[in-house]
Amino acid sequence: MIRAARGLARGEAEGEALVLSAPLSFWSGIDAETGRIRDPNHPEFGASSAGRVLVMPFARGSSSSSSVLAEAIRLATAPSAIVLGAPDPILTVGAIVAASLYGRLCPIVVCAIEGIATGDQVSVRAGADGAAEVVTPR
């Protein structure tokens, strides 16, 4: 299934989906050194987002989340892409900064996330013009 999306940060990526059942703040919620969810109160505590397509309804939290995402991108422990149900300017800044400083892309897009399941193979394409698509099995 091809889902129309709005690109917030450019790039192309694919990988296994990790669908979060609750929003997550990258500040104190993700370990930038490992890509694991470290918030003990999060339902997906301990799951690794590294190299996966992270899918969540929306992001939560601090403006410092942008620096955590940028650091994870630098360390190659970040998600390969982030698919959101609602836009998040803070995570978008982190991806844009990492692209500028480190030349590494982590596309971030907004689209309908219903029907995407953990383990699905997902591909994400986001152009600099904001055009984007998410390809999912259903």
DODO-476916 format. One record per atom (N, C-alpha, C): x, y, z. Coordinates in pm, whole numbers, plus 32768, in hexadecimal, padded with zeros to 4 digits. Layout:
BEGIN
((X,Y,Z))
...
This chain:
BEGIN
((8055,7F8B,8000))
((8000,8000,8000))
((805A,807C,8000))
((803C,80D9,7FA9))
((8087,8157,7FA6))
((8033,81C1,7FEE))
((806F,81FA,8055))
((802B,8262,80A4))
((8068,82E9,8080))
((8013,8347,805C))
((8042,83D0,8045))
((806C,8409,80CC))
((80D9,8452,80CC))
((810F,8489,8149))
((8141,8517,8130))
((815C,8559,819C))
((819B,85DD,8195))
((8226,85CF,81D1))
((828B,85F3,8184))
((8314,85E8,81B3))
((833A,865E,820A))
((8375,863F,827C))
((83A8,86A7,82D6))
((8440,86B0,82CE))
((8482,863D,82BC))
((8513,8636,82AA))
((852D,85D5,8238))
((8581,85FC,81DB))
((8593,85B0,815F))
((85E4,8530,8176))
((85D5,84D5,8115))
((8622,845B,8116))
((85D1,83E4,80E8))
((8615,8375,80D6))
((85D7,82F6,80B3))
((860C,828B,8111))
((85B3,8236,813F))
((85DC,81CB,8199))
((8575,815C,8196))
((85A0,80E8,81C0))
((8542,807A,81D0))
((856F,8026,8245))
((8514,7FD8,8278))
((8536,7F81,82E7))
((84BB,7F48,8328))
((84D4,7EFC,838F))
((846A,7EC0,83DF))
((842C,7F2B,8437))
((83A8,7F2E,843B))
((8362,7F92,848C))
((8367,7F6F,8521))
((8376,7FD6,8572))
((8360,7FCE,8602))
((82F1,8032,861E))
((8279,7FFE,8638))
((8204,8053,864E))
((81F2,8065,86E4))
((81F8,80E2,8710))
((81E8,80FF,879E))
((8155,8113,87BF))
((812C,80DC,882F))
((80A1,80E8,885A))
((8088,8168,88A8))
((80F2,81B1,88C6))
((80E6,822F,890E))
((8151,828E,88D8))
((8138,8311,88E3))
((819E,8370,88B7))
((821D,8362,890B))
((828B,8393,88D4))
((830D,8387,8916))
((8359,8409,890A))
((839B,8430,8974))
((83F9,84A0,8971))
((8484,8465,895D))
((84CD,8499,88FC))
((8557,846B,88EA))
((85AD,8497,8960))
((858D,850A,899C))
((85D6,8537,8A12))
((85B1,84DD,8A85))
((860C,848F,8AB3))
((85FF,842D,8B20))
((85AD,83B2,8AFA))
((8577,83AD,8A7F))
((8529,833A,8A56))
((8576,82DA,89FD))
((85DF,830D,89BA))
((8631,82BB,895F))
((86C3,82C7,898B))
((8708,8259,898D))
((8798,8258,89A8))
((87DE,826E,8922))
((881B,82E2,890F))
((885B,8303,888F))
((88CE,82A4,886F))
((890C,8269,88D2))
((897E,8210,88B9))
((8953,8186,8886))
((88D7,815E,88A4))
((88AA,80D8,887C))
((882E,80DA,8824))
((87E0,8145,8829))
((8762,814C,87E2))
((86EF,8109,882B))
((8707,80DB,88A5))
((869F,8097,88F2))
((8646,80FA,893D))
((85C7,80D4,894A))
((856A,8124,899B))
((858D,810E,8A2C))
((85B1,817B,8A70))
((85E0,816D,8AFB))
((857F,81A4,8B62))
((850F,81D9,8B37))
((84A9,820A,8B94))
((8462,8191,8BD0))
((8477,8177,8C52))
((843F,80FD,8C8E))
((83A6,80FD,8C93))
((8369,8171,8C80))
((82D8,817A,8C82))
((8299,816B,8BF7))
((82EC,8160,8B90))
((82B7,8154,8B09))
((8293,80C2,8AED))
((8221,80A9,8AAA))
((81F9,801E,8A8E))
((8260,7FCE,8A3F))
((82AF,8010,89EB))
((8314,7FC9,899B))
((83A0,7FD6,89D8))
((83A8,7FE9,8A5A))
((8428,7FF4,8AA1))
((8484,7F81,8A78))
((8501,7FA4,8A55))
((8565,7F40,8A32))
((856D,7F20,899E))
((8507,7F43,8950))
((850A,7F27,88C0))
((8571,7F81,887C))
((85AF,7F4D,8815))
((8612,7F9B,87CB))
((85D1,7FDB,8752))
((85EA,805C,8741))
((85BA,80A4,86CB))
((8629,80B0,8662))
((86A2,8088,8683))
((8715,8096,862A))
((86FF,804D,85A7))
((8709,8097,8539))
((86FC,805C,84B5))
((866F,8034,848E))
((860E,8051,84E1))
((8583,802D,84C5))
((8536,80AA,849D))
((84C2,8096,8462))
((8469,8106,8445))
((8412,811A,84BF))
((8429,8186,8507))
((83E0,81A2,8582))
((835B,81E4,855E))
((82ED,81A9,858C))
((8267,81DA,856E))
((8224,81FD,85F1))
((81F2,8278,85FD))
((81AC,829E,8677))
((8144,8309,8659))
((80DD,8311,86AD))
((8072,8371,8692))
((80A4,8402,8694))
((80FA,8420,86F1))
((8139,84A3,86FC))
((81AB,8498,875E))
((8205,84F8,8759))
((8275,84FB,87B7))
((824A,8549,8832))
((8291,8532,889D))
((8271,8575,891A))
((82F1,85B1,8951))
((82E5,8627,8984))
((8352,8650,89D8))
((83A7,86C3,89B0))
((8417,86C3,89EB))
((8474,8731,89F5))
((84B2,875B,8971))
((84D8,87DA,896B))
((8520,880E,88F7))
((85A9,87CD,88EB))
((85D9,8790,8955))
((865A,874A,8951))
((8652,86C8,8901))
((85DA,869E,88DE))
((85CB,8625,888C))
((8614,8633,8807))
((861C,86AC,87D1))
((8661,86C0,8752))
((86F5,869D,875E))
((8733,86C1,87CE))
((87C2,86A2,87DE))
((87D8,860D,87F4))
((877C,85CA,8837))
((8788,8539,884C))
((877B,84F2,87C5))
((8719,851A,8772))
((870A,84DC,86EF))
((8786,84F6,8699))
((87B6,8571,8697))
((882E,8590,8647))
((88A5,853B,8673))
((88B7,852A,86F4))
((8926,84D9,8728))
((8914,8446,8701))
((889A,8413,8709))
((8882,8388,86E1))
((889C,8376,864B))
((8878,83D9,85FC))
((8895,83D2,856C))
((892C,83D0,8557))
((8974,8424,859E))
((8A07,8428,8593))
((8A44,83A2,85B7))
((8A0F,8362,861E))
((8A44,82E2,864F))
((8A0F,8269,8601))
((89B7,8281,85A1))
((8978,8216,8552))
((8925,81B8,85A9))
((88E6,81EE,8611))
((888C,81A1,8667))
((87FD,81D4,865D))
((87E5,8232,8604))
((8761,826E,85F4))
((8706,8212,85A2))
((8684,822E,85A6))
((862C,81EA,8548))
((8657,820A,84B9))
((863C,81B1,845B))
((865C,81CD,83CF))
((85FF,8239,8399))
((8586,8241,83D1))
((8523,82A7,83AD))
((84C0,82B3,8420))
((8478,8322,8423))
((8411,8336,8488))
((8390,835A,843F))
((8325,830F,845E))
((82A1,8327,8425))
((8246,8352,8497))
((820E,83C8,848B))
((81BA,8402,84F4))
((812A,8413,84C4))
((80CE,8409,8522))
((8043,8427,8504))
((8027,84BC,8508))
((807C,8508,854D))
((806F,859A,8558))
((80FC,85D7,8552))
((810A,864B,8515))
((8190,8687,8505))
((81D4,86A6,858A))
((8258,86A0,8586))
((82A6,86C5,85FC))
((831E,8718,85CF))
((831C,8799,85E9))
((838B,87EF,85BD))
((840E,87D3,8607))
((8407,87A2,8680))
((8480,878C,86CF))
((84D2,8718,8695))
((8492,86A7,8678))
((84DA,8638,863A))
((850B,865F,85AF))
((84BA,86AC,8568))
((84E0,86D8,84E2))
((8562,8729,84E8))
((856E,8781,8549))
((85EA,87CF,8558))
((8661,8772,856D))
((8651,870C,85BF))
((86BE,86AE,85D7))
((86EC,8669,8558))
((868D,863F,8504))
((86B1,85FD,8487))
((86F2,865D,8425))
((86C1,86D7,841E))
((86FA,873C,83C4))
((8787,8761,83EF))
((879C,8772,8470))
((8821,8793,84A4))
((8884,8722,8488))
((8859,86A5,849E))
((88B1,8632,8484))
((88D5,862A,83F0))
((8875,8648,8398))
((8893,8647,8309))
((88FB,86B1,82E7))
((88EE,8725,8323))
((894A,8793,8308))
((89D5,877A,8345))
((89DA,874E,83C1))
((8A5A,873C,8406))
((8AA2,86BB,83E1))
((8A56,864E,83D2))
((8A95,85CB,83C2))
((8A7D,858C,8339))
((8A27,85CB,82E7))
((8A0A,8593,8264))
((89BD,8511,826A))
((8977,84F8,82D9))
((8929,847E,82EB))
((8895,84A3,82F0))
((8844,8458,82A6))
((87B6,8477,829C))
((8761,8417,82ED))
((86FB,844E,832B))
((8692,8402,836F))
((860F,8444,8343))
((85CE,840C,82DB))
((8553,844B,82AF))
((84E8,8448,831B))
((849E,84B5,8323))
((842C,84BE,837F))
((83B4,84E8,832C))
((8348,849A,8338))
((82CE,84B7,82EC))
((8254,84AF,8347))
((81E8,84EB,8316))
((8168,84E6,835C))
((8103,84A6,82FE))
((80BD,8441,8330))
((8053,8401,82E2))
((7FF7,83B4,8341))
((7F8E,837A,8308))
((7F37,8323,8357))
((7F87,82A5,837B))
((7F8B,8284,83FB))
((7FDD,8212,8427))
((7F8A,8196,8448))
((7F07,81A2,8441))
((7EB1,8130,845F))
((7ED2,80BC,8401))
((7ED8,8045,8437))
((7EF1,7FCE,83E7))
((7F83,7FA8,83DC))
((7FDF,7FFF,8403))
((806D,7FDA,8403))
((8088,7F8C,8483))
((80CB,7F1B,8478))
((80E5,7EC7,84EC))
((817B,7EB2,8500))
((81A2,7EA1,857B))
((822D,7E80,8599))
((8253,7E03,854B))
((82C7,7E0B,8509))
((82F7,7D9C,84B9))
((82DD,7DAC,8424))
((8280,7E04,83FF))
((8267,7E1E,8371))
((82E3,7E59,8330))
((82FC,7E37,82B2))
((8364,7E79,8265))
((8328,7EFA,822D))
((8369,7F69,824A))
((8336,7FED,8224))
((83A5,8039,81DC))
((837F,807F,8171))
((83DF,80D9,8131))
((83A7,8166,8134))
((8402,81C4,8143))
((83DE,8252,8151))
((8431,82A1,80EE))
((83EE,82FA,80A6))
((8433,8355,804A))
((83FE,83E1,8064))
((8458,843E,807C))
((8431,84C9,8093))
((8490,8524,8048))
((8459,8576,7FF0))
((84A9,85D4,7FA4))
((84B8,8658,7FED))
((8515,86A8,7FBD))
((852D,872C,7FF8))
((84B5,8788,7FE5))
((845E,8767,7F85))
((83E8,87BB,7F6A))
((8371,8799,7FC1))
((837F,8739,801C))
((8311,8712,8075))
((82BC,86A0,8041))
((82D0,867A,7FC1))
((8288,8607,7F8C))
((82C2,8588,7FC9))
((826B,852C,7FF0))
((829B,84B2,8032))
((8238,8442,801F))
((8269,83C8,8034))
((8214,8353,8033))
((824B,82EB,8092))
((81F0,829A,80C5))
((8212,822B,811D))
((81D4,81AF,80DE))
((8226,814A,80C9))
((81F6,80CD,808E))
((81F3,8064,80FC))
((817C,8029,810D))
((8166,7FC4,8175))
((8124,7F49,8136))
((8129,7ED6,8179))
((80EB,7E5E,813F))
((8052,7E64,813B))
((8014,7EB5,818F))
((7F80,7EBE,8192))
((7F55,7F4A,81B3))
